[in-house]
Structures are given as C-alpha cells and as structure tokens.
C-alpha cells in the first residue's frame, strides 16, 4: 500500500491514474495518514540543521542537472503544452499544493518492517520526518514565489509549469526522493 502525496494527486487529477493506484490499486489519502495531534515531535540536531542548510544551498553538483536540462521532455511539461486549459490548473497546483512524502506501507502494515519511501526504499525515520518538515515549507514558498512572479509577468501557464519543473529539479536529491519527484515529473520508475 502506498500513501500518495496530495500534491501529486492534485497535479495529476484528470490526467491519468496515479502511480500509487497503478502499483497496487490501493491508496491512502494524505488526510487519513496525517499524524495524530499528540504524535512525537522531532527536532534536528545541529548536525542535521547543518545538513539541511547544505541541502538548501546545494551546488549544481548536488542536483540532477541532466534532468534539469530535459524539462521539455518531462511528462508534466508535455501535458501542459498539449492542453492550455489544463496547463493553468497544473501550474497553480504545482506551485501551491504542499507535497507529502510518497510512502510504501506494505511492510509496516504487515508487521514486517518500517514504512519506506517508494523512490529509494529508504526507511522513514524520525530524522527523515524532521528533515522533510524543515525543508518542505521553504520549497513550497519558493514555488509560490516563482508562480506569482511569472503570473505577474504574463508568462503562459505551460511555461510556468516548465519553470516549476526546473525549480523542483534543482531541489536537494534527498527531498526529491522523499516525494518521488523525478518519477512523478518524468514518468519513470526507479531511475531518472
């Protein structure tokens, strides 16, 4: 069973079935999977904060420049450029909907192991949750700022989608893997 991020579900709404639905035919909405109000609170150590700061200022070597140069080849870009009406909704959703990690619950629900990120099969830990909680709002704000700037300039929606894809391609690889970004944007499974 896979929890599919609300971001992905909204971005793909009306376009095709989500990868989570294709994998096992079962999804668990992010709202159902939301942690209880009394869930453990985790904070990052100074080493974790340093790693986060490094990720937020990642150099070109730390990002996947091969993908970034192929934005027009992405599945999302092709959809946006082929349907101008859909492009507006895609651009808005890509910019404004908070991502959530894409998590496989199969082992966890069967009592055989932890939840795992679908992109790289890494276990979900308190530290990875804290990392995601620290970086995700900053990335969301960056997407919102980019969207609003481009809308103010009068940039066509399909081009805004391309710019948002490029922005996401430039985010830390760890964050991309947690949200299965390359797979969702480029329509690949397990590789970029």
VOGU-3710 file (C-alpha; in Angstrom, 3 decimals, decimal comma):
1> xxxxxxxxxx> 0,000/0,000/0,000  1,295/3,447/-0,857  0,463/6,860/0,512  0,422/9,224/-2,425  1,156/12,853/-1,688  -1,741/15,238/-2,042  0,414/17,363/-4,322  0,819/14,597/-6,846  -2,805/13,562/-6,698  -3,959/17,114/-7,392
11> xxxxxxxxxx> -1,389/17,768/-10,108  -2,387/14,624/-11,957  -6,120/14,918/-11,361  -7,906/14,377/-14,633  -4,698/13,486/-16,443  -4,084/9,834/-15,579  -4,196/7,386/-12,733  -1,551/7,959/-10,105  1,430/5,649/-9,905  0,215/4,589/-6,479
21> xxxxxxxxxx> -3,073/3,382/-7,937  -1,270/1,540/-10,722  1,140/-0,204/-8,339  -1,321/-1,949/-6,076  -4,712/-0,488/-6,807  -4,900/0,926/-3,289  -4,124/4,375/-1,972  -4,420/6,007/1,409  -5,235/9,683/1,324  -2,774/12,051/2,945
31> xxxxxxxxxx> -5,604/13,284/5,183  -6,189/9,782/6,562  -2,472/9,237/7,003  -1,975/12,545/8,841  -0,300/12,088/12,219  -2,337/12,405/15,370  -2,242/15,672/17,281  -0,185/14,034/20,001  2,392/12,500/17,632  6,044/12,599/18,624
41> xxxxxxxxxx> 7,746/15,882/17,893  11,225/15,606/16,446  13,842/18,302/16,173  17,013/18,277/14,139  20,381/18,152/15,842  22,963/20,779/14,960  24,473/18,265/12,523  21,026/17,759/10,988  20,491/21,516/10,728  23,883/21,862/9,038
51> xxxxxxxxxx> 22,938/19,126/6,560  19,639/20,886/5,888  21,406/24,212/5,332  23,773/22,473/2,912  20,828/20,961/1,044  19,065/24,310/0,812  22,145/25,861/-0,749  23,037/22,817/-2,845  25,505/23,472/-5,609  24,979/22,340/-9,177
61> xxxxxxxxxx> 26,974/19,196/-8,412  24,440/18,240/-5,755  21,449/18,431/-8,076  20,466/16,409/-11,073  21,493/18,718/-13,910  20,768/16,047/-16,510  17,083/16,161/-15,611  17,040/19,942/-15,374  18,235/20,210/-18,972  15,399/17,936/-20,135
71> xxxxxxxxxx> 12,388/19,793/-18,694  10,582/19,849/-22,055  10,857/16,049/-22,165  9,004/15,629/-18,893  5,606/14,045/-18,836  4,182/17,040/-16,947  5,561/19,510/-19,495  4,155/17,562/-22,436  0,724/17,503/-20,780  0,824/21,247/-20,066
81> xxxxxxxxxx> 1,885/22,163/-23,613  -0,710/19,887/-25,211  -3,659/21,312/-23,252  -3,635/25,043/-22,413  -6,731/24,757/-20,193  -5,104/22,021/-18,152  -1,817/23,967/-18,012  -3,382/26,662/-15,816  -4,575/24,152/-13,227  -1,277/22,283/-13,372
91> xxxxxxxxxx> 0,768/25,448/-12,838  -1,397/26,541/-9,918  -1,303/23,107/-8,272  2,424/22,591/-8,830  3,039/25,921/-7,115  0,520/25,928/-4,294  -0,161/22,405/-3,060  2,142/21,196/-0,278  3,889/17,967/-1,151  3,941/14,996/1,156
101> xxxxxxxxxx> 6,319/12,075/1,052  5,325/9,137/-1,140  5,473/6,195/1,236  5,025/2,441/0,828  3,176/0,988/3,829  3,179/-2,679/2,830  5,829/-3,962/5,277  4,647/-1,648/8,050  1,027/-2,805/7,835  2,110/-6,455/7,690
111> xxxxxxxxxx> 4,331/-6,020/10,769  7,426/-6,866/8,739  9,258/-3,558/8,798  9,103/0,216/8,667  7,343/2,464/6,200  9,646/3,151/3,249  9,980/5,893/0,664  8,825/4,479/-2,660  11,524/6,145/-4,730  14,553/4,669/-2,989
121> xxxxxxxxxx> 13,134/2,152/-0,469  14,819/4,026/2,412  13,063/3,656/5,777  11,010/6,550/7,112  12,629/7,686/10,381  12,056/10,442/12,916  15,112/12,194/11,482  13,834/11,958/7,891  10,434/13,262/9,015  12,121/16,201/10,762
131> xxxxxxxxxx> 14,233/16,921/7,667  11,143/16,907/5,457  9,171/19,085/7,886  12,015/21,621/7,920  12,658/21,822/4,178  9,197/21,356/2,646  7,739/24,757/3,661  10,777/26,553/2,215  10,456/24,709/-1,094  6,709/25,380/-1,181
141> xxxxxxxxxx> 7,304/29,104/-0,615  9,871/29,101/-3,418  7,330/27,557/-5,803  4,640/30,042/-4,760  7,028/32,977/-5,291  8,052/31,680/-8,715  4,430/31,159/-9,757  3,318/34,606/-8,613  6,305/36,312/-10,271  5,681/34,556/-13,588
151> xxxxxxxxxx> 1,920/35,221/-13,495  2,636/38,920/-12,877  4,909/38,924/-15,954  2,179/37,323/-18,059  4,129/34,105/-18,658  1,957/31,434/-20,328  0,825/28,673/-17,960  2,673/25,891/-19,814  5,918/27,849/-19,488  5,229/28,349/-15,782
161> xxxxxxxxxx> 4,850/24,568/-15,490  8,284/24,208/-17,148  9,820/26,735/-14,754  8,303/24,951/-11,753  9,636/21,625/-13,023  13,082/23,196/-13,366  12,799/24,618/-9,850  11,891/21,222/-8,430  14,680/19,537/-10,394  17,101/21,865/-8,604
171> xxxxxxxxxx> 15,987/20,835/-5,114  18,048/18,506/-2,919  18,092/14,930/-4,190  17,024/13,693/-0,747  13,846/15,785/-0,897  13,175/14,679/-4,472  13,477/11,034/-3,429  11,139/11,518/-0,467  8,445/12,913/-2,759  9,315/10,658/-5,729
181> xxxxxxxxxx> 9,754/13,844/-7,774  11,606/12,515/-10,812  9,205/9,608/-11,210  6,168/11,876/-10,986  7,531/14,567/-13,299  9,260/12,402/-15,866  7,096/9,307/-15,764  9,947/6,967/-14,902  10,109/4,244/-12,323  13,188/3,594/-10,262
191> xx> 15,552/5,619/-12,406  15,826/9,082/-13,785
//
